[in-house]
Amino acid sequence: MKVVTGVVGNDIHVVANRLMDLSLNARGYEVFNLGVNTYLEEFFDAAVETGADILLISSLNGEAEGWSREVKLLKAKYKTLDNIIMMIGGNLTVGSGNAEDIIPRYKNYGFDMVCHQVNLNTGLDMLEAYIKEHKTS
Amino acid sequence: MSLLQEEREIILSNENVDAFDFDEVEDFVKGANENLFISHHFATRDKMLVQPRGGFPTYAKQFALYEFFVDANVDVLPLTIDSNTRLNDYATAKKMLRLSEENEIDMLNGYPLVNHGYRTTRKMMTHFNHPVSLRHGTPDARLLIEMAIASGIFEIEGGPITYLLPYSKNFPLDKAFLYWKYVERVCANYSALNKPINRESFGPLTATLVPPSITIVIQLLEMLLSLEEGVKSFSVSFSQQGSMTQDIVTGTVIRKLAHHYARAIGCEDAAIHLVYHQWMGAFPMNKDSADQLINMSTVIASMVGADKIITKTREEASGIPTKEANALTVANTQYTLRILSGLPCIVDAEEEDMLTAEVHAIMEAVFNDPAYTLWRKVFNSIKNGVIDVPFSPHIINHNEMITIRDAEKNIRIIERGNVPIPDRCYAFAKAKCDLNKDTTSIINDIIHDIGIMQ
């Protein structure tokens, strides 16, 4: 399966992004890594261009909160993205917050899977379970 | 008028610069006190020079910080520049400086030198009469370094590779080389008037599992790019890596090869210095642990035989340090240096041989690039992955090299990508690591290896 990934906004924290790239490759995905400092339009353009099955956005400094509000609006402009799996992970708020509040908020923004401060491999296991579940249903 | 002088006049006729007086600045540099030149201190003192980091937006706070540093017996003062100035956004820096002055809240993470101007800043520099090092991170530092030298700041940190690959995703690398060529030439020209202006490269790079061979190659290349423009005093640097042996070997090899390659281009008259950065990776939140880590760094710097050490503070994990915490590290580091004596001489011939062979092989590949100028050879080598910096966010970086720590915490290359690591060195490095694991376990090891000091 094809995954487009990257770090959203003006966030330049690159370490986890590189590790995700390696981990996704090791798990057999075809990875298109846009790296740090990536804007939403670039994510969606890349998803269309590559025919991605999954869009995996990450954030370390928490600025995803601001950008994510525009996800639904922007995504609606693209005709071929209705079936893409939308996932987001990292530190999903500036400062501190708890997952019980954050997850529903991001689901509202248009994400199917939300991982707030979840260990990398746990998050990728969750993705695999999600894909399996939606194949059989 | 020379082309360089024409370019200088264009750069300095900037709306944020209040009538740059070339003749007056030249006279100032000619007559400047020798104590302002770090090159003079390197030449005349035999102790390791201690330099903290630090920059505040307002003149008053920067002045107060320097008073604390001088009380703590500092050798070299830092001037850290704010992030807007680093991106040449002087208008924002101006606005934020005003807000900082009016509200007693710091709205900038450093000193906006261009907005303060050289006439004002020079008063502070000549008042303290200490050598000052310019710390920034600017790909296009042409205006900034003109203002710095005119202010009496005679050490300029940075370089086209080390100030770009760790900090930027998109800034064009070829432009950075040309902008830094200007910096080298201006430094070289001023160096003829008095003691030399010292240039220093930024060896820590991403401070995340960068193997010593990559660090050394980049240090040597920035040194050569500087010396070939006429700079006569240059510092190569690296940061604490995690293994004392690897640090000592790195220090030995970088010093030996810096002289070797300087000689090879006929620049043996240039003075080359070695700078050691205390741990630059993720710091412990616990401030007492942070103090212990800082102290350990100082001991290793002594084992390495560094000419200058750049300090961290116990508040590293929580943000920009207070002047009190910053001065405390200076005093503590001076104390450790004063009581340390009778250091053993450690030599690891096999590790030295391996590292030397790796560096020579990469340097040879760079020199063999068919481009006509050194900067283009280096540019091409980064573009095609002959030089690959782990965890660089820049789009031009190859990101194929993978490194990991062995049992002694030495950083080892387990995937070389396009970097021409000789086969015997590659085999030696891999043999030190347990590679019979699946990728997921190796990635967990890498995560652990990044956070070893926490």
Interface residues (C-beta under 8 A of the other chain):
Chain A: I12 V14 V15 R18 L19 D21 L22 S23 N25 A26 G35 V36 N37 L120 N121
Chain B: Y167 K169 N170 T206 T208 P390 F391 S392 P393 I395 N399 I402 D438 T439 T440 I443 N444 I446 I447 I450
